[in-house]
Amino acid sequence: MAAPLSDSEKRKQISVRGIAGLGDVAEIRKSFNRHLHFTLVKDRNVATPRDYYFALAHTVRDHLVGRWIRTQQYYYEKDPKRIYYLSLEFYMGRTLQNTMVNLGLQNACDEAIYQLGLDLEELEEIEEDAGLGNGGLGRLAACFLDSMATLGLGAYGYGIRYEFGIFNQKVVDGWQVEEADDWLRYGNPWEKARPEYMLPVHFYGRVDHTPDGIKWVDTQVVLAMPYDTPVPGYKNNTVNTMRLWSAKAPNDFNLEEFNVGDYIQAVLDRNLAENISRVLYPNDNFFEGKELRLKQEYFVVAATLQDIIRRFKSSKFGCRDPVRTCFETFPDKVAIQLNDTHPALSIPELMRIFVDVEHMDWDKAWDITKRTCAYTNHTVLPEALERWPVSMFEKLLPRHLEIIYAINQKHLDHVAALYPGDIDRLRRMSVIEEGDCKRINMAHLCVIGSHAINGVARIHSEIVKNSVFKDFYDIEPEKFQNKTNGITPRRWLLLCNPGLSDIIAEKIGEDFLTDLSQLKKLLDFVDDEAFIRDVAKVKQENKQKFSAYLMEQYKVKINPSSMFDVHVKRIHEYKRQLLNCLHIITLYNRIRKDPKKSYVPRTVMIGGKAAPGYHMAKMIIKLITSIGDVVNNDPYIGERLKVIFLENYRVSLAEKVIPAADLSEQISTAGTEASGTGNMKFMLNGALTIGTMDGANVEMAEEAGEENLFIFGMRVEDVEAMDKKGYNAKEYYDRIPELRQAIDQINSGFFSPDDPGRFRDIVNMLMYHDRFKVFADYEAYIKCQGQVDQLYMNPREWTKKVIKNIACSGKFSSDRTITEYAREIWGVEPSAVKIPPPNIPRE
Ligand SMILES: *Cc1c(COP(=O)(O)O)cnc(C)c1O
């Protein structure tokens, strides 16, 4: 009998990973050795595994540069409309394997590295995640870059090169502890600094209204240094650019006239300027009105818009007039997509450039601005909406404040003309919120300054139109759109789940990787016994592999034949990790009460970071680990229930755990999760979803059929009705004995014997001020989990549902999402053109 294939052998089977020609392999080996010598300045006697990783990274990078230069030259010649995706976050994760995947180099590298006596997977693990994001919003930006390149769009990602990304999470005594993410410590082989394109960004100062125009003067200058990262499309020779700005103090910083005496202090103070790009704010779905964050937002906007306008002015067809720039064509050549309100300052900054610098008249400038910008809304949670104090703007961005007031005045005049006497409407729709702290509502600014506003899933886009922005929808309904989120199938299937990719490719070929709707063809194999067995086998192998990883990394032993019940995402009250906790406790109590009965063994894995300032989220982590301590060490429970907190959930960990999941927890209160993208990753990787009718879950159920997901709980209408009536948690507590027992245990110190009152804040919240109505969905959730157990006891039926889910997940490719943005917002068409491969210059 043949020995089972190893992972790396399996990777080779599928030709999408590239043909490992003998010449290619030899070339890679040679290049690797050359980089080890000339770039790393090491030989094999002293090289560390990290040196080998860098040698390989440089080898793979070399395959990008010719295509990168060629693509940019092609854009210059063809001058297509440029798409600018502005985002404060790009949650990229690792780059090495993704580059090999998109260039079709995986097999050749695997073979070359093997011949060198090294292990590719081991080297891949050395790479730091580029964690320049918090969660879904930042990861969406990363998936969009992949799809925009794959669809041949002349697109750019613009953001900040944070020196420290999202913190590393340690769990100490069951509590979250944050560590700085020094991801650049060993250097970043994927970026190229471009000091020659450095640009000034102004802050503070005052506004001079002079006879020959308005001047923003006496400002402090910070320089923006661009770092470019290549973004390869999938096997189409396109390589786009992600340009991230880093803050640099000018050399005369703090050394102006009056300060000549204190040279040393002036040099030390350079940090003040350079702090702008120091660290990512670690809040997910939460607004914290810190001045440094506002500086970050203006910094990326000001540098990016200068770059965009420079590129427009030097473009071939953007402007034919040799003397004056004809900005009339600007919206035909430039689209700016705002990823949430974080880059909203683009709107007043464009106005400032057009009016103050280019001397355009206001109305024309406003028309061009509006036709250029489009805004994506990511949440309706009020605590997440950016509302900056006017006082902060007055100091930091005085001219922008004037412009925002002027924008608002014209907007309110327009509304007043449409609704004479409706003072309350004017108050509701104003960009400026009056009160003891006057604030600027950035979402309102984005809505009036954009030609398109979109939500990120159908249900969310409806909520946007009918509640948060209803007044705006009444006036300009044609601006409001939906663009349901998606994920890139390259990273979230081919890269992370080679086993599943292979058996799919065996059945339907490889085209699904760029046209995910082709997964529909798998419906022909729902009853194919061999395919059912293969799908189950791949899942089992992924579970084995993840179990081995947990053992190796954390000395945690789990049972790979138990159901892997996975709940990974940022820790947030609205995502209701607490509902999951109540289910775990209920299962625990049931097993204790009736230990003789048979139970479906479960390993519940929960992972996610809590914002460092979010007390309740940190308490939730401690509760999860405390429940784990009790459950995992109870001899009555044994193998039947385990609770694991997955430390430091991030992109590279998602790539490991999602392919191993049986059950995907997507249990937010209906109406609170705008879309979710984790839900899509699980569906594509053969997990079944237990979820509420929220975000994109609604569309997943529509695609796969509601009977193929485990849908439970209140719908949005039910939540609204309950809000009208009033939610009374105590009612459920009094009526449902198992719920009462669980709450009493949490409250009495059953899970915290060393400090019985530890979880009183959690209990108090759940009982008396739970905005997310955990108890209201408890019964339906527990019952639904029972149905999950029932189905899991029938592996064949389970796997058939899995296959139906995979087959129906095609809609959730970010290629589909980007195609819709391109056609319906940006006015461009995706292109299947393969740019000819480059001629590599040789010595
Ligand atoms: C996809 C992803 C998310 C988003 O998950 P949701 O369940 O949609 O909140 C967050 N973090 C990481 C690391 C991800 O890969």
The ligand as an SDF file (V2000), in Angstrom:
LIG
                    3D

 15 15  0  0  0  0  0  0  0  0999 V2000
  -11.8600   37.6290    8.5090 C   0  0  0  0  0  0  0  0  0  0  0  0
  -11.2170   38.1120    9.7380 C   0  0  0  0  0  0  0  0  0  0  0  0
  -11.9250   38.9040   10.6440 C   0  0  0  0  0  0  0  0  0  0  0  0
  -13.3710   39.2700   10.4530 C   0  0  0  0  0  0  0  0  0  0  0  0
  -14.1560   38.2730   11.0960 O   0  0  0  0  0  0  0  0  0  0  0  0
  -15.6910   38.5290   11.4330 P   0  0  0  0  0  0  0  0  0  0  0  0
  -16.1380   37.1960   11.9550 O   0  0  0  0  0  0  0  0  0  0  0  0
  -16.3560   38.8700   10.1380 O   0  0  0  0  0  0  0  0  0  0  0  0
  -15.7490   39.5990   12.4440 O   0  0  0  0  0  0  0  0  0  0  0  0
  -11.2880   39.3200   11.7940 C   0  0  0  0  0  0  0  0  0  0  0  0
  -10.0090   38.9850   12.0430 N   0  0  0  0  0  0  0  0  0  0  0  0
   -9.2990   38.2230   11.1950 C   0  0  0  0  0  0  0  0  0  0  0  0
   -7.8960   37.8790   11.5410 C   0  0  0  0  0  0  0  0  0  0  0  0
   -9.8720   37.7630   10.0180 C   0  0  0  0  0  0  0  0  0  0  0  0
   -9.1470   37.0100    9.1820 O   0  0  0  0  0  0  0  0  0  0  0  0
  1  2  1  0
  2  3  1  0
  2 14  2  0
  3  4  1  0
  3 10  2  0
  4  5  1  0
  5  6  1  0
  6  7  2  0
  6  8  1  0
  6  9  1  0
 10 11  1  0
 11 12  2  0
 12 13  1  0
 12 14  1  0
 14 15  1  0
M  END
$$$$
